[in-house]
Amino acid sequence: MSIQSCLSWLVDVKPSSDRVGPLVVLGLINDSVHSSGKVDTALDYQEYPPGVIIVPMRSRTTKPFHTTNLVVFAPESVKNKCEDYNFVAHGDALIVDPGCRANFHKELLKVVAPLSKKLVVFVTHHHRDHVDGLSVIQKCNPNATLLAHKNSMRRIGKGDWSLNHISVSGGEDICIGGQRLNIIFAPGHTDGHLALLHVDTHSLIVGDHCVGQGSALLDITSGGNMTDYFQSTYKFIDLAPHVLIPMHGRVNLWPKHMLCGYLKNRRSRELSILEAIENGAKTLIDIVANVYSEVDRSLWIPASSNVRLHVEHLAQQNKLPKEFSIKKFQRTCGVHFISRWIWAYLAAELSVTVQEPTYTQRY
C-alpha cells in the first residue's frame, strides 16, 4: 500500500468503517517496510499484521473481485519453539492459497523461489482461484508439503499437486520459523473449508468465509451448507481475532463488527426468503426474482445457490409453511431455473435497449 493510496483512503475514512480505518495509517508506517525486499515481485503488496505479507494476484475469481490474496509468512529470525507442541507440519516459510492465473505464474515463481526449501503450502479450499498456482510451487520446490482438508484434497487434481501432502481436519498446529499457527475447520463455503489462526498476532486467515466487499457465496456443488456457515461464523466470533484476512479484498481490523454484520445479513436474507415463500413463491426462480428483484439479473445464478441453502436451513428449523413442498422445490432447481432465468435476463436486457440512456445507476 503506497503513501499516495493511503492518503487517498484517509479522505474517506469513517469511524465505523469495516475495511479501511487504521489500516491506512499502518500503510504509511509500513511503506518503508515495503521496500525491504521481503517479497521479490513487481506487484503491490502489504505487510500487516507485521510478518504477514499479502500479495493480491490476478485469479479466476468472480466479480466484483479480480484477485486472490496470496499470503506469505516467512519469519526472518527463526525461533526454536517447536518442541513444545505436537505439530502436524514444520517449516521455515508458509504460503496460503496460491491461486493466480497462468499469466501470473512467473510472478508467483519470483515470490516462492527465494523462500526456504522447508516450505509449507496451506490451502483453505479447492476452488481454482485458490489452487491454480500449486503446480508452479511443486516444480519450484519438490520438498514442499501441502496441507488441506481431505474433502479439498480429493478435488485437487494430480496435475496441480502429486507430491507430499497431509490431510488435516482442524485443531492441528503448524510451526513456521518457531511461530505457531492453528488450523480451524470452518465448513460452510464448502465442506472442506479451513481457516488459519496466527497465534502470536491473533490474526485469522478466513479463506472465502468472508470477503472484503459484499457477502460470501456458498458452493452448493461442493458441500456448501448454511447451518455450517452460521456455526463457523459463531466459532470465529468466539475466537475474537484481532484481524481478519480474507482471500479477496482488504484486511479487516474490526472482526467482530464484520462477522456480526455477516450474521445480520444472512438472517435478513433468510427472512426475506421465508416471506417470499409465505406469499406464494414455490419455485427457485420465483424466490430469487422476489428476493433479488433489485439486483442485476446476471447475478441471479450465483445468488440461487445461497437461496437453495437458505431454504434447506429453514426446512431443518421447521420454519417452512406446511403447504410448501421441499421435493417440488428441488425439482425446480435445475433446467427449470436456468430456462426461466434466461427468459428473465433477456427480457431485462431488451427493456434496457429501448429505454432512454441514463448516466447514473444505483447498485
C-alpha positions in Angstrom: 0.0 0.0 0.0 1.7 3.2 -1.2 1.8 6.5 0.7 -0.4 8.1 -2.0 -3.1 5.4 -1.8 -3.1 5.6 2.0 -3.6 9.4 1.9 -6.5 8.9 -0.6 -8.2 6.4 1.7 -7.7 8.7 4.7 -10.0 11.2 3.0 -12.9 8.7 3.1 -12.2 7.0 6.4 -15.2 6.6 8.8 -15.1 5.6 12.5 -17.4 2.5 11.8 -15.8 1.5 8.5 -15.1 -2.2 8.3 -12.4 -2.1 5.7 -10.2 1.0 6.0 -9.7 2.7 9.4 -6.2 2.5 10.9 -5.0 0.2 8.1 -4.2 3.3 6.1 -2.1 4.7 8.9 -0.3 1.4 9.2 0.2 1.5 5.4 2.0 4.8 5.9 4.2 3.3 8.5 4.8 0.1 6.5 5.8 1.9 3.3 9.4 1.8 4.3 9.0 -1.9 5.1 7.6 -2.5 1.6 10.9 -1.7 0.0 12.8 -4.1 2.3 12.9 -6.8 -0.3 10.9 -9.3 1.7 9.0 -10.3 -1.4 10.5 -10.2 -4.9 7.6 -9.1 -7.0 6.6 -6.1 -9.1 3.1 -6.4 -7.7 1.7 -4.2 -5.0 1.6 -5.9 -1.6 1.2 -5.0 2.1 2.6 -6.4 5.3 0.0 -6.4 8.0 -0.1 -7.8 10.6 3.7 -7.5 10.9 5.3 -10.5 9.4 2.2 -11.5 7.3 2.7 -10.4 3.7 -0.4 -10.2 1.4 0.1 -10.2 -2.3 -3.1 -9.7 -4.4 -2.7 -11.7 -7.6 -5.0 -11.9 -10.6 -7.1 -15.1 -10.5 -10.1 -16.8 -11.9 -12.3 -15.4 -9.2 -15.8 -13.9 -9.5 -16.9 -10.3 -9.6 -16.6 -7.8 -8.0 -13.1 -9.3 -7.3 -10.3 -9.8 -9.8 -7.5 -11.1 -7.4 -6.9 -13.7 -4.8 -4.7 -12.7 -1.8 -1.5 -14.8 -1.7 -0.4 -14.9 2.0 3.3 -15.3 2.6 4.7 -15.9 6.1 8.4 -16.2 6.3 9.9 -15.1 9.7 13.4 -13.6 9.3 14.6 -14.8 12.6 13.8 -18.5 13.2 12.9 -19.2 16.8 13.2 -22.6 18.5 9.8 -23.1 19.9 8.5 -26.1 18.0 9.5 -28.7 20.5 6.7 -27.6 23.0 3.9 -28.7 20.7 2.8 -31.7 18.6 2.9 -30.0 15.2 1.4 -31.6 12.1 4.0 -29.8 10.0 7.2 -27.8 10.4 8.8 -25.3 8.1 10.6 -22.0 7.8 8.1 -20.4 5.4 4.4 -20.7 4.7 2.2 -19.6 1.7 -1.6 -19.7 1.7 -3.9 -20.1 -1.4 -1.6 -19.7 -4.4 -4.5 -19.3 -6.9 -3.2 -16.9 -9.6 -3.9 -17.1 -13.3 -1.4 -18.8 -15.6 -0.1 -15.4 -16.9 0.9 -14.6 -13.3 2.8 -17.8 -12.6 6.2 -16.1 -13.3 5.4 -13.5 -10.6 4.4 -16.4 -8.2 7.7 -18.1 -9.0 9.6 -14.9 -8.1 7.8 -14.9 -4.7 8.3 -18.6 -4.0 11.8 -19.3 -5.3 13.7 -17.3 -2.6 11.7 -18.9 0.2 13.2 -21.7 2.3 13.1 -25.3 0.9 11.3 -26.1 4.2 8.1 -24.7 2.7 4.6 -25.4 3.9 1.7 -24.7 1.5 -1.8 -24.3 3.1 -5.0 -24.3 1.0 -8.2 -23.1 2.6 -10.3 -24.9 0.0 -10.1 -26.4 -3.5 -11.6 -23.7 -5.8 -9.5 -22.8 -8.9 -8.8 -19.3 -7.8 -7.1 -20.7 -4.7 -5.1 -23.6 -6.2 -4.2 -22.6 -9.8 -0.6 -21.9 -8.8 0.1 -25.1 -6.9 1.8 -26.7 -9.9 4.3 -23.8 -10.1 5.2 -24.4 -6.4 5.5 -28.1 -6.9 8.0 -27.7 -9.7 9.9 -25.0 -7.9 10.1 -26.8 -4.6 9.5 -30.5 -4.7 10.2 -30.7 -1.0 7.2 -28.5 -0.1 4.4 -30.0 1.9 0.7 -29.3 1.1 -1.9 -29.1 3.9 -5.6 -29.2 3.0 -8.8 -30.9 4.3 -9.5 -34.3 2.9 -12.6 -33.0 1.1 -10.4 -30.4 -0.7 -7.6 -32.9 -1.4 -9.9 -35.2 -3.4 -10.9 -32.3 -5.6 -7.4 -31.0 -6.3 -6.1 -32.7 -9.4 -2.9 -34.6 -9.7 -1.7 -32.1 -12.2 -1.9 -29.4 -9.5 -0.2 -31.4 -6.8 1.0 -35.0 -6.7 3.8 -34.9 -4.1 4.0 -34.7 -0.3 0.7 -33.7 1.3 -1.1 -34.0 4.7 -4.8 -34.1 5.1 -5.9 -32.0 8.1 -9.3 -31.7 9.7 -9.0 -28.8 12.2 -7.4 -28.5 15.6 -3.8 -29.2 14.3 -0.9 -26.8 14.8 1.8 -25.8 12.3 5.2 -24.5 13.3 6.7 -21.9 10.9 10.0 -20.4 11.9 9.2 -21.2 15.6 5.8 -19.5 15.4 2.6 -21.4 15.9 -0.4 -21.3 13.6 -3.6 -23.2 14.5 -5.8 -24.9 11.8 -9.5 -24.3 12.2 -12.2 -26.4 10.4 -14.7 -23.8 9.1 -17.2 -25.5 6.7 -20.0 -23.6 5.1 -18.5 -22.1 1.9 -17.5 -25.7 1.1 -17.4 -28.9 3.2 -13.6 -28.8 3.3 -13.1 -25.1 4.1 -10.4 -24.3 6.6 -9.2 -21.1 8.4 -5.8 -20.5 9.9 -5.0 -18.5 13.1 -1.6 -16.9 13.6 -1.3 -17.3 17.3 1.3 -14.5 18.0 -0.7 -11.7 16.4 -4.1 -13.5 16.8 -4.8 -12.8 13.1 -7.3 -15.1 11.4 -7.0 -16.1 7.7 -10.6 -16.8 6.8 -10.4 -18.0 3.2 -13.7 -17.3 1.5 -15.9 -17.3 4.6 -15.7 -13.5 4.5 -14.7 -11.2 1.6 -13.5 -7.6 1.5 -16.7 -6.4 -0.2 -20.3 -7.7 -0.1 -21.2 -11.1 1.2 -19.8 -14.6 0.6 -21.3 -17.1 -1.8 -21.6 -20.7 -0.7 -20.9 -23.5 -3.1 -23.8 -26.0 -3.0 -22.0 -28.3 -5.5 -19.1 -28.7 -3.1 -20.9 -29.3 0.2 -21.8 -25.7 1.0 -24.1 -25.6 3.9 -25.9 -22.7 5.6 -26.1 -24.4 9.1 -22.3 -25.0 8.9 -21.8 -21.4 7.8 -23.6 -20.0 10.8 -21.7 -22.3 13.2 -18.4 -21.4 11.6 -19.2 -17.7 12.0 -20.1 -18.1 15.6 -16.8 -20.0 16.1 -14.9 -17.1 14.6 -16.7 -14.6 16.9 -15.7 -16.8 19.9 -12.1 -16.7 18.8 -12.2 -12.9 19.0 -9.4 -12.4 16.4 -7.7 -9.0 16.2 -7.6 -9.1 12.4 -9.5 -10.9 9.6 -7.6 -11.7 6.5 -9.9 -12.7 3.6 -8.6 -14.1 0.4 -10.4 -11.5 -1.7 -10.3 -7.8 -0.8 -8.8 -5.8 2.1 -7.7 -6.9 5.6 -10.4 -6.2 8.2 -9.4 -4.6 11.5 -12.9 -4.8 13.1 -13.5 -8.6 13.0 -16.5 -8.7 15.4 -18.2 -5.9 13.5 -17.7 -7.7 10.2 -18.8 -11.1 11.5 -21.9 -9.8 13.3 -22.7 -7.9 10.1 -22.5 -11.2 8.1 -24.8 -12.9 10.5 -27.3 -10.0 10.3 -27.2 -10.1 6.5 -27.7 -13.8 6.3 -30.6 -13.8 8.8 -32.2 -10.8 7.0 -31.9 -12.6 3.7 -33.3 -15.8 5.2 -36.3 -13.8 6.5 -36.9 -12.3 3.0 -36.9 -15.8 1.5 -39.3 -17.1 4.1 -41.6 -14.1 3.4 -41.5 -14.8 -0.3 -42.5 -18.4 0.3 -45.3 -17.4 2.7 -46.6 -15.1 0.0 -46.8 -17.9 -2.5 -43.4 -18.4 -4.1 -42.9 -22.1 -4.7 -40.0 -22.4 -7.2 -36.4 -21.3 -7.1 -36.8 -18.7 -9.8 -39.9 -17.2 -8.1 -38.0 -16.9 -4.8 -34.8 -15.4 -6.5 -36.9 -13.0 -8.5 -38.7 -11.8 -5.4 -35.7 -11.5 -3.1 -33.2 -10.2 -5.6 -35.6 -8.1 -7.7 -33.3 -5.0 -7.5 -30.1 -7.0 -8.2 -28.6 -7.3 -11.7 -30.1 -10.5 -13.2 -26.7 -11.7 -14.3 -26.1 -12.3 -10.6 -29.2 -14.4 -10.0 -27.4 -17.7 -10.8 -24.7 -17.4 -8.1 -27.4 -16.0 -5.7 -29.6 -19.0 -6.4 -27.0 -21.3 -4.6 -27.4 -19.3 -1.4 -31.2 -19.3 -1.8 -31.3 -23.1 -2.0 -29.1 -23.4 1.1 -31.3 -20.9 3.0 -34.4 -22.9 2.1 -32.7 -26.1 3.3 -31.8 -24.3 6.5 -35.4 -23.2 7.0 -36.6 -26.7 6.5 -34.1 -28.0 9.1 -35.6 -25.5 11.6 -39.2 -26.5 10.6 -39.9 -22.9 9.7 -41.4 -23.5 6.2 -45.2 -23.4 5.7 -46.8 -26.8 5.7 -48.1 -26.4 2.2 -44.6 -25.7 0.8 -43.1 -28.9 -0.7 -39.3 -29.2 -0.5 -39.3 -32.1 -3.1 -41.3 -30.0 -5.6 -39.0 -27.0 -4.9 -35.8 -29.1 -5.5 -37.2 -30.2 -8.9 -37.3 -26.5 -9.9 -33.5 -26.0 -9.2 -32.1 -27.4 -12.4 -33.3 -26.9 -16.0 -36.5 -25.2 -14.9 -34.5 -22.4 -13.1 -32.0 -22.0 -15.9 -34.6 -21.7 -18.6 -36.7 -19.2 -16.6 -33.6 -17.2 -15.7 -32.6 -16.9 -19.4 -36.0 -15.6 -20.3 -35.9 -13.1 -17.4 -32.4 -12.0 -18.3 -33.2 -11.5 -22.0 -36.3 -9.6 -21.1 -34.4 -7.2 -18.9 -31.7 -6.7 -21.5 -34.3 -5.9 -24.1 -36.0 -3.4 -21.8 -32.7 -1.6 -21.3 -32.1 -1.2 -25.0 -35.4 0.6 -25.6 -35.1 3.0 -22.6 -33.6 6.5 -22.8 -29.9 6.4 -21.9 -29.1 7.4 -18.3 -25.8 8.4 -16.7 -26.3 7.1 -13.2 -27.3 3.8 -11.7 -28.0 2.6 -8.2 -26.4 -0.6 -7.1 
